[in-house]
Amino acid sequence: MQEIYKKYCEEFFDERGALKDINIKVPDNFNFGYDVLDKIAQESPSDLALLWCDVHGNERKITFEEMSKLSNRAANLFMANGIKRGDFVMLILKRNYEYWYVINALHKIGAIAVPGTYMLTRDDLEYRVKSAKIKSIVFTPQGDIPDKILDVHKLCPELCNLFSVRQDIEGCLNISKELENYSDELDRIPTSVNDPMLAYFTSGTTGHPKLVEHCYSYPLGHIITAKYWQNVKPNGLHLTVSDTGWGKAAWGKLYGQWLVGATVLVYDFDKFVANDLLNVIEKYKVNTFCAPPTIYRFFMKEGLGNHDISCLEHVTTAGEALNYEIIKQFKEKTGLQIMEGFGQTETTAILINQIGAEHSGSLGRPSPMYDVVLVDEYGNDVGVDKVGEICVKLYPEKHQVGIFKQYYDNEELNDFVRRGGLYHTGDTAIRDKDGYFWYVGRIDDVIKSSGYRIGPFEIESVLMEHPAVLECGVIGVPDEVRGQLVKANVVLTSAYKPSSELAKELQNFVKSKTAPYKYPRVIEFMDRLPKTISGKIRRNILRETHKN
């Protein structure tokens, strides 16, 4: 298979052979669906694009030629049902293989794909549909997903079309069945590299989830991700552990991997079981692997057993900090160094441990795509061995590949994160004398648990709906397995008294109102919350006084 990425970049190396600079060349009409998927399908039609398997032992192999034709059929189907350039289309497809041809069909049309996790509640879905004016949803029939979507459909007249996969659902079009009625040929539809192509809802600490828009050049930013961080190889087999609803899927399950010429392995599961995942790695002989730190913690906690995973050549992690002890234990067991990286839903990989790096536990050095600085609250460089916010220099005069286009319909926030000629990540780190960055924490208190990013404000908003809660402050507290646990510090109204039963009730209340991974696993009842003179909750005090 051809390494198609070479058409779109110039690479420059230092005397040690490490990548020191890269020039991404972006055609004005670049479209991943046509220029990568279809191009590979023409040149290497029988090569595998996707190897899908599930917990029941089912398999599906899809070549690039088949994937290209499926995406064309889906594009024709969508257009026949009114989807057009600029429409927002939500995808709730878990780890179903249909995701790959559906999202490429939307890319080809010029519609904006909005991946979402299957764990969204009805309230979550309603907010997203209304705020982004979602026109259509393509969804899997598994679990209670259809019921939630049908309920939201009744509340949201702007939601015109519902598409299911694999199964007939009343009021929905089953695209798996209907695809055969549409042509597998598609004339190229004009799109611009500056058009929005992909959008993810992401949560912060100060408001509702915000919608991050990426334009058509975004996939090219993942050349670095796949080639120089994940060490993906042509004709190799790469596995990234992520649901398609998260930005991590874009990092490890599609763009960079196909640009480099690899096959993407998809393991379709609901509940993570370390032994099962190790079986998959061993059975299919995975070459390169990426997973959140929680996965590696479970590997070490439950043991690698008798699994032969010598097929693995390179392993990476991102999403939260990974403690050195796990890195050390994994290397002792496998001989492999876990290579960390850092980026956001708003970006591609900002910091990476390039192939051959030896700084265990650091986030790595800046990607050659970005000018990365550590600054204080006034935008001044903090220098070596001092804490600063990780920021990326912006150059308005040129197209910066990998940096998000905008927060949809939120000019105030766009201006705030781009102040002073920098993109402000809100994450802090220390830079050592060798130029490696070491993670410190999140400025806005986002909680990172089991690879998820959780905004305290979302949980606090739900808790405040319960009649027992007078006020509350949500923080993340250390946990050996998950990295952090969500903890709610709660002040009760006068009609309620603290009890284990009430704590359980509050936990279940949050579970019923938002995605289940967000509920507070720890609840502490307090007489009052520590606050600033202006009345803001002092989360740093809550963290410092947490009772282990």
C-alpha positions as semicolon CSV with decimal commas, in nm:
position;residue;x (nm);y (nm);z (nm)
1;M;0,000;0,000;0,000
2;Q;0,117;0,350;-0,083
3;E;0,199;0,598;0,192
4;I;-0,037;0,854;0,047
5;Y;0,059;1,114;0,309
6;K;0,383;1,187;0,118
7;K;0,182;1,370;-0,146
8;Y;0,079;1,627;0,111
9;C;0,395;1,710;0,302
10;E;0,766;1,778;0,300
11;E;0,964;1,632;0,590
12;F;1,293;1,756;0,733
13;F;1,508;1,550;0,971
14;D;1,791;1,625;1,211
15;E;2,125;1,446;1,229
16;R;1,974;1,174;1,450
17;G;1,696;1,102;1,202
18;A;1,422;1,262;1,412
19;L;1,162;1,476;1,240
20;K;1,248;1,841;1,307
21;D;1,009;2,016;1,068
22;I;0,721;1,937;0,837
23;N;0,547;2,141;0,571
24;I;0,187;2,030;0,517
25;K;0,065;2,113;0,168
26;V;-0,311;2,150;0,160
27;P;-0,490;2,174;-0,177
28;D;-0,780;2,421;-0,177
29;N;-1,028;2,142;-0,248
30;F;-0,876;1,867;-0,031
31;N;-1,138;1,617;0,079
32;F;-1,034;1,305;0,271
33;G;-1,315;1,097;0,123
34;Y;-1,209;1,155;-0,237
35;D;-0,837;1,223;-0,204
36;V;-0,744;0,953;0,044
37;L;-1,011;0,682;0,061
38;D;-1,096;0,681;-0,310
39;K;-0,732;0,726;-0,412
40;I;-0,621;0,421;-0,213
41;A;-0,920;0,229;-0,350
42;Q;-0,794;0,302;-0,703
43;E;-0,430;0,217;-0,636
44;S;-0,463;-0,070;-0,385
45;P;-0,824;-0,190;-0,408
46;S;-0,772;-0,522;-0,231
47;D;-0,585;-0,383;0,069
48;L;-0,776;-0,390;0,397
49;A;-0,911;-0,060;0,523
50;L;-1,090;-0,207;0,823
51;L;-1,081;-0,530;1,021
52;W;-1,379;-0,536;1,256
53;C;-1,450;-0,792;1,527
54;D;-1,677;-0,808;1,830
55;V;-1,705;-0,986;2,164
56;H;-1,910;-1,266;2,006
57;G;-1,639;-1,364;1,760
58;N;-1,800;-1,201;1,456
59;E;-1,570;-1,048;1,195
60;R;-1,604;-0,814;0,902
61;K;-1,320;-0,729;0,665
62;I;-1,365;-0,426;0,439
63;T;-1,118;-0,347;0,162
64;F;-1,052;0,007;0,047
65;E;-1,242;-0,064;-0,274
66;E;-1,549;-0,183;-0,082
67;M;-1,523;0,104;0,165
68;S;-1,509;0,354;-0,120
69;K;-1,818;0,205;-0,286
70;L;-2,009;0,184;0,041
71;S;-1,935;0,550;0,111
72;N;-2,057;0,644;-0,239
73;R;-2,380;0,451;-0,190
74;A;-2,433;0,613;0,148
75;A;-2,363;0,958;0,002
76;N;-2,623;0,902;-0,270
77;L;-2,872;0,775;-0,012
78;F;-2,819;1,075;0,215
79;M;-2,855;1,324;-0,069
80;A;-3,173;1,154;-0,189
81;N;-3,309;1,212;0,162
82;G;-3,230;1,581;0,169
83;I;-2,887;1,595;0,336
84;K;-2,668;1,857;0,174
85;R;-2,348;2,056;0,214
86;G;-2,332;2,235;0,549
87;D;-2,592;2,019;0,728
88;F;-2,504;1,891;1,075
89;V;-2,547;1,512;1,099
90;M;-2,497;1,335;1,432
91;L;-2,342;0,987;1,437
92;I;-2,409;0,758;1,733
93;L;-2,257;0,436;1,605
94;K;-2,047;0,312;1,897
95;R;-1,782;0,086;1,743
96;N;-2,002;-0,036;1,455
97;Y;-1,814;-0,072;1,125
98;E;-2,082;0,136;0,952
99;Y;-1,925;0,447;1,108
100;W;-1,635;0,442;0,862
101;Y;-1,832;0,450;0,539
102;V;-2,099;0,682;0,682
103;I;-1,853;0,950;0,795
104;N;-1,670;0,939;0,463
105;A;-2,001;0,971;0,281
106;L;-2,072;1,288;0,479
107;H;-1,724;1,420;0,400
108;K;-1,790;1,369;0,029
109;I;-2,125;1,547;0,043
110;G;-1,987;1,839;0,240
111;A;-2,214;1,772;0,538
112;I;-2,072;1,817;0,889
113;A;-2,031;1,495;1,089
114;V;-2,102;1,529;1,462
115;P;-1,992;1,207;1,640
116;G;-2,157;1,142;1,975
117;T;-2,118;0,880;2,243
118;Y;-2,395;0,627;2,300
119;M;-2,393;0,722;2,670
120;L;-2,565;1,054;2,609
121;T;-2,896;1,090;2,793
122;R;-3,215;1,228;2,643
123;D;-3,134;1,568;2,795
124;D;-2,782;1,556;2,650
125;L;-2,918;1,469;2,306
126;E;-3,188;1,735;2,312
127;Y;-2,934;2,004;2,404
128;R;-2,701;1,899;2,123
129;V;-2,971;1,875;1,858
130;K;-3,112;2,218;1,942
131;S;-2,783;2,404;1,990
132;A;-2,623;2,276;1,669
133;K;-2,944;2,253;1,467
134;I;-2,875;1,887;1,398
135;K;-3,071;1,786;1,088
136;S;-3,021;1,409;1,095
137;I;-2,898;1,132;1,322
138;V;-2,743;0,802;1,211
139;F;-2,752;0,555;1,496
140;T;-2,701;0,200;1,608
141;P;-3,009;0,007;1,733
142;Q;-2,826;-0,126;2,038
143;G;-2,954;-0,076;2,393
144;D;-3,181;0,220;2,465
145;I;-3,031;0,439;2,193
146;P;-3,336;0,419;1,961
147;D;-3,578;0,507;2,243
148;K;-3,377;0,813;2,343
149;I;-3,347;0,935;1,985
150;L;-3,715;0,881;1,906
151;D;-3,809;1,076;2,220
152;V;-3,583;1,364;2,121
153;H;-3,722;1,356;1,767
154;K;-4,066;1,446;1,908
155;L;-3,919;1,746;2,091
156;C;-3,702;1,877;1,809
157;P;-3,881;1,969;1,483
158;E;-3,548;2,069;1,330
159;L;-3,449;1,700;1,336
160;C;-3,569;1,589;0,992
161;N;-3,421;1,244;0,931
162;L;-3,339;0,939;1,141
163;F;-3,123;0,663;0,996
164;S;-3,068;0,329;1,168
165;V;-2,817;0,058;1,078
166;R;-2,864;-0,321;1,068
167;Q;-3,221;-0,311;1,198
168;D;-3,560;-0,169;1,105
169;I;-3,680;0,095;1,351
170;E;-4,024;0,250;1,306
171;G;-3,993;0,603;1,173
172;C;-3,632;0,550;1,061
173;L;-3,462;0,448;0,738
174;N;-3,245;0,137;0,770
175;I;-2,942;0,232;0,560
176;S;-2,791;-0,116;0,580
177;K;-3,092;-0,244;0,387
178;E;-3,136;0,057;0,160
179;L;-2,776;0,094;0,040
180;E;-2,820;-0,162;-0,239
181;N;-3,079;0,067;-0,397
182;Y;-2,820;0,336;-0,460
183;S;-2,531;0,363;-0,703
184;D;-2,173;0,301;-0,590
185;E;-2,056;0,573;-0,828
186;L;-2,041;0,938;-0,724
187;D;-1,930;1,246;-0,914
188;R;-1,705;1,465;-0,702
189;I;-1,901;1,729;-0,512
190;P;-1,710;2,057;-0,467
191;T;-1,593;2,135;-0,113
192;S;-1,345;2,391;0,019
193;V;-1,061;2,316;0,258
194;N;-1,197;2,590;0,485
195;D;-1,545;2,439;0,507
196;P;-1,645;2,278;0,839
197;M;-1,616;1,899;0,807
198;L;-1,625;1,753;1,157
199;A;-1,756;1,876;1,493
200;Y;-1,732;1,741;1,847
201;F;-1,916;1,853;2,157
202;T;-1,675;1,899;2,443
203;S;-1,732;2,010;2,800
204;G;-1,558;2,269;3,014
205;T;-1,614;2,388;3,366
206;T;-1,799;2,712;3,308
207;G;-2,099;2,624;3,095
208;H;-2,277;2,381;2,871
209;P;-2,091;2,158;2,622
210;K;-1,942;2,357;2,335
211;L;-1,917;2,250;1,973
212;V;-1,566;2,232;1,824
213;E;-1,557;2,263;1,445
214;H;-1,275;2,130;1,227
215;C;-1,231;2,206;0,859
216;Y;-1,130;1,977;0,573
217;S;-0,755;2,012;0,631
218;Y;-0,786;1,854;0,978
219;P;-0,713;1,493;0,870
220;L;-0,371;1,600;0,734
221;G;-0,277;1,716;1,082
222;H;-0,287;1,353;1,190
223;I;0,010;1,260;0,972
224;I;0,220;1,344;1,278
225;T;-0,015;1,153;1,509
226;A;0,005;0,828;1,317
227;K;0,349;0,839;1,158
228;Y;0,570;0,995;1,423
229;W;0,392;0,926;1,749
230;Q;0,195;0,603;1,705
231;N;0,460;0,467;1,466
232;V;0,193;0,329;1,232
233;K;0,340;0,141;0,934
234;P;0,221;0,077;0,577
235;N;0,024;-0,249;0,572
236;G;0,048;-0,262;0,951
237;L;-0,245;-0,325;1,184
238;H;-0,330;-0,046;1,426
239;L;-0,569;-0,057;1,722
240;T;-0,679;0,249;1,916
241;V;-0,921;0,190;2,202
242;S;-1,198;0,448;2,169
243;D;-1,567;0,476;2,103
244;T;-1,635;0,661;1,777
245;G;-1,818;0,933;1,969
246;W;-1,493;1,072;2,109
247;G;-1,225;1,284;1,943
248;K;-0,973;1,007;2,012
249;A;-1,137;0,808;1,730
250;A;-1,026;1,075;1,483
251;W;-0,674;1,046;1,625
252;G;-0,643;0,671;1,604
253;K;-0,914;0,503;1,401
254;L;-0,924;0,674;1,063
255;Y;-0,735;0,971;0,925
256;G;-0,366;0,935;1,002
257;Q;-0,379;0,556;0,983
258;W;-0,514;0,550;0,628
259;L;-0,286;0,836;0,519
260;V;0,010;0,622;0,628
261;G;-0,136;0,313;0,458
262;A;-0,233;0,092;0,754
263;T;-0,536;-0,121;0,835
264;V;-0,752;-0,008;1,126
265;L;-0,858;-0,282;1,369
266;V;-1,189;-0,219;1,545
267;Y;-1,281;-0,423;1,851
268;D;-1,651;-0,376;1,920
269;F;-1,732;-0,410;2,291
270;D;-1,944;-0,240;2,555
271;K;-1,775;-0,341;2,879
272;F;-1,396;-0,336;2,892
273;V;-1,240;-0,666;3,000
274;A;-0,861;-0,664;2,999
275;N;-0,831;-1,033;2,915
276;D;-1,062;-1,000;2,614
277;L;-0,869;-0,706;2,473
278;L;-0,541;-0,893;2,517
279;N;-0,695;-1,187;2,332
280;V;-0,778;-0,959;2,039
281;I;-0,425;-0,813;2,028
282;E;-0,279;-1,162;2,032
283;K;-0,522;-1,316;1,783
284;Y;-0,493;-1,049;1,515
285;K;-0,127;-0,969;1,577
286;V;-0,168;-0,596;1,630
287;N;0,148;-0,400;1,546
288;T;0,074;-0,060;1,699
289;F;-0,157;0,015;1,989
290;C;-0,296;0,327;2,156
291;A;-0,517;0,340;2,464
292;P;-0,595;0,568;2,758
293;P;-0,388;0,514;3,074
294;T;-0,673;0,327;3,243
295;I;-0,629;0,038;2,999
296;Y;-0,262;0,001;3,088
297;R;-0,347;0,018;3,459
298;F;-0,589;-0,271;3,418
299;F;-0,332;-0,465;3,216
300;M;-0,091;-0,435;3,506
301;K;-0,353;-0,489;3,776
302;E;-0,501;-0,802;3,620
303;G;-0,176;-0,925;3,470
304;L;-0,077;-1,009;3,116
305;G;-0,110;-1,378;3,203
306;N;-0,008;-1,619;2,931
307;H;-0,088;-1,380;2,648
308;D;0,172;-1,354;2,376
309;I;0,162;-0,990;2,268
310;S;0,509;-0,989;2,119
311;C;0,340;-0,877;1,796
312;L;0,325;-0,527;1,945
313;E;0,602;-0,303;1,818
314;H;0,496;0,033;1,957
315;V;0,244;0,152;2,220
316;T;0,115;0,499;2,300
317;T;-0,121;0,673;2,540
318;A;-0,300;1,005;2,584
319;G;-0,605;1,151;2,755
320;E;-0,469;1,185;3,108
321;A;-0,139;1,156;3,291
322;L;0,007;0,805;3,329
323;N;0,212;0,746;3,641
324;Y;0,568;0,627;3,605
325;E;0,514;0,302;3,797
326;I;0,279;0,170;3,527
327;I;0,522;0,274;3,254
328;K;0,801;0,091;3,438
329;Q;0,597;-0,225;3,499
330;F;0,474;-0,243;3,141
331;K;0,828;-0,210;3,006
332;E;0,949;-0,483;3,241
333;K;0,674;-0,715;3,119
334;T;0,687;-0,639;2,746
335;G;1,007;-0,449;2,672
336;L;0,795;-0,168;2,528
337;Q;0,809;0,196;2,630
338;I;0,464;0,358;2,658
339;M;0,497;0,682;2,462
340;E;0,273;0,963;2,583
341;G;0,132;1,246;2,378
342;F;-0,082;1,551;2,440
343;G;-0,349;1,727;2,241
344;Q;-0,714;1,820;2,260
345;T;-1,044;1,780;2,079
346;E;-0,959;2,125;1,940
347;T;-0,624;2,012;1,794
348;T;-0,419;1,723;1,669
349;A;-0,115;1,611;1,871
350;I;0,053;1,921;2,017
351;L;0,320;1,737;2,217
352;I;0,457;1,394;2,130
353;N;0,726;1,153;2,234
354;Q;0,865;1,083;1,890
355;I;0,984;0,738;1,798
356;G;1,306;0,675;1,992
357;A;1,240;0,927;2,270
358;E;1,351;0,812;2,614
359;H;1,184;1,054;2,858
360;S;0,951;0,818;3,040
361;G;0,644;0,991;3,177
362;S;0,675;1,322;2,992
363;L;0,421;1,449;2,740
364;G;0,705;1,479;2,492
365;R;0,830;1,771;2,288
366;P;0,632;2,001;2,057
367;S;0,506;1,852;1,733
368;P;0,697;2,004;1,440
369;M;0,358;2,132;1,318
370;Y;0,326;2,376;1,609
371;D;0,518;2,651;1,787
372;V;0,441;2,561;2,149
373;V;0,510;2,789;2,444
374;L;0,450;2,781;2,819
375;V;0,317;3,112;2,946
376;D;0,207;3,278;3,267
377;E;-0,127;3,452;3,315
378;Y;0,006;3,757;3,127
379;G;0,122;3,561;2,822
380;N;0,493;3,572;2,910
381;D;0,714;3,267;2,859
382;V;0,783;3,109;3,199
383;G;1,117;2,955;3,104
384;V;1,258;2,622;3,222
385;D;1,129;2,420;3,518
386;K;0,837;2,652;3,591
387;V;0,465;2,588;3,557
388;G;0,295;2,756;3,265
389;E;-0,008;2,714;3,042
390;I;0,050;2,513;2,725
391;C;-0,022;2,744;2,431
392;V;0,026;2,734;2,054
393;K;0,138;3,040;1,858
394;L;-0,115;3,149;1,597
395;Y;-0,027;3,282;1,253
396;P;-0,339;3,442;1,104
397;E;-0,170;3,494;0,769
398;K;-0,148;3,120;0,702
399;H;-0,371;2,816;0,726
400;Q;-0,271;2,624;1,040
401;V;-0,347;2,259;0,990
402;G;-0,484;2,079;1,294
403;I;-0,607;2,382;1,489
404;F;-0,987;2,388;1,510
405;K;-1,184;2,630;1,296
406;Q;-1,404;2,770;1,574
407;Y;-1,643;2,703;1,857
408;Y;-1,976;2,704;1,678
409;D;-2,189;3,010;1,755
410;N;-1,964;3,126;2,040
411;E;-1,757;3,427;1,939
412;E;-1,684;3,527;2,299
413;L;-1,518;3,194;2,371
414;N;-1,336;3,199;2,035
415;D;-1,183;3,536;2,123
416;F;-1,093;3,419;2,474
417;V;-0,899;3,107;2,374
418;R;-0,719;3,294;2,094
419;R;-0,616;3,598;2,296
420;G;-0,268;3,744;2,266
421;G;-0,185;3,568;1,942
422;L;-0,195;3,228;2,113
423;Y;-0,431;2,935;2,129
424;H;-0,472;2,872;2,503
425;T;-0,522;2,505;2,588
426;G;-0,609;2,560;2,955
427;D;-0,364;2,282;3,052
428;T;-0,044;2,344;3,244
429;A;0,297;2,181;3,235
430;I;0,666;2,226;3,316
431;R;0,935;2,226;3,045
432;D;1,271;2,075;3,137
433;K;1,612;2,177;3,006
434;D;1,591;1,920;2,725
435;G;1,264;2,064;2,597
436;Y;1,034;1,790;2,731
437;F;0,701;1,892;2,880
438;W;0,573;1,738;3,206
439;Y;0,202;1,759;3,281
440;V;0,081;1,948;3,589
441;G;-0,295;1,993;3,564
442;R;-0,593;2,164;3,411
443;I;-0,651;2,530;3,469
444;D;-1,029;2,504;3,455
445;D;-1,050;2,192;3,669
446;V;-1,167;1,946;3,406
447;I;-1,172;1,599;3,561
448;K;-0,997;1,322;3,369
449;S;-1,132;0,981;3,463
450;S;-1,070;0,659;3,268
451;G;-0,984;0,863;2,958
452;Y;-1,299;1,079;2,980
453;R;-1,289;1,456;3,023
454;I;-1,563;1,562;3,265
455;G;-1,665;1,919;3,338
456;P;-1,766;1,980;3,703
457;F;-2,026;2,239;3,601
458;E;-2,231;1,976;3,419
459;I;-2,251;1,756;3,728
460;E;-2,314;2,047;3,961
461;S;-2,600;2,165;3,741
462;V;-2,767;1,826;3,769
463;L;-2,712;1,795;4,144
464;M;-2,863;2,137;4,201
465;E;-3,189;2,008;4,052
466;H;-3,229;1,768;4,348
467;P;-3,434;1,916;4,634
468;A;-3,180;1,805;4,894
469;V;-2,891;2,006;4,747
470;L;-2,837;2,363;4,857
471;E;-2,504;2,401;4,681
472;C;-2,220;2,180;4,568
473;G;-1,866;2,177;4,436
474;V;-1,739;1,896;4,212
475;I;-1,370;1,807;4,185
476;G;-1,150;1,521;4,071
477;V;-0,968;1,318;4,335
478;P;-0,683;1,072;4,278
479;D;-0,761;0,709;4,197
480;E;-0,507;0,438;4,121
481;V;-0,711;0,274;3,844
482;R;-0,914;0,554;3,684
483;G;-0,665;0,837;3,730
484;Q;-0,932;1,048;3,899
485;L;-1,273;0,991;4,053
486;V;-1,553;1,243;4,040
487;K;-1,622;1,375;4,390
488;A;-1,916;1,594;4,488
489;N;-1,890;1,812;4,796
490;V;-2,252;1,878;4,892
491;V;-2,422;2,124;5,127
492;L;-2,776;2,008;5,208
493;T;-3,093;2,208;5,252
494;S;-3,229;2,222;5,605
495;A;-3,491;1,953;5,538
496;Y;-3,228;1,683;5,476
497;K;-2,965;1,511;5,687
498;P;-2,647;1,339;5,563
499;S;-2,672;0,962;5,518
500;S;-2,533;0,685;5,301
501;E;-2,883;0,636;5,161
502;L;-2,902;1,000;5,051
503;A;-2,556;0,978;4,895
504;K;-2,671;0,679;4,690
505;E;-2,988;0,865;4,592
506;L;-2,785;1,160;4,466
507;Q;-2,557;0,930;4,266
508;N;-2,854;0,762;4,101
509;F;-3,011;1,101;4,035
510;V;-2,704;1,213;3,840
511;K;-2,694;0,883;3,652
512;S;-3,054;0,936;3,541
513;K;-2,987;1,287;3,411
514;T;-2,652;1,260;3,235
515;A;-2,406;1,009;3,093
516;P;-2,332;0,736;3,353
517;Y;-1,954;0,784;3,356
518;K;-2,005;1,136;3,498
519;Y;-2,176;1,046;3,825
520;P;-1,988;1,126;4,150
521;R;-1,839;0,806;4,286
522;V;-1,751;0,993;4,605
523;I;-1,989;1,224;4,794
524;E;-1,893;1,424;5,100
525;F;-2,153;1,623;5,290
526;M;-2,029;1,959;5,418
527;D;-2,167;2,243;5,631
528;R;-2,034;2,501;5,384
529;L;-1,807;2,529;5,083
530;P;-1,481;2,728;5,081
531;K;-1,526;3,037;4,863
532;T;-1,344;3,345;4,742
533;I;-1,454;3,690;4,851
534;S;-1,655;3,716;4,530
535;G;-1,843;3,397;4,612
536;K;-1,664;3,155;4,379
537;I;-1,599;2,803;4,505
538;R;-1,232;2,740;4,585
539;R;-1,181;2,399;4,427
540;N;-0,814;2,397;4,518
541;I;-0,912;2,398;4,887
542;L;-1,159;2,114;4,827
543;R;-0,884;1,910;4,665
544;E;-0,632;1,986;4,939
545;T;-0,875;1,888;5,216
546;H;-1,005;1,572;5,047
547;K;-1,017;1,282;5,295
548;N;-0,844;0,981;5,144
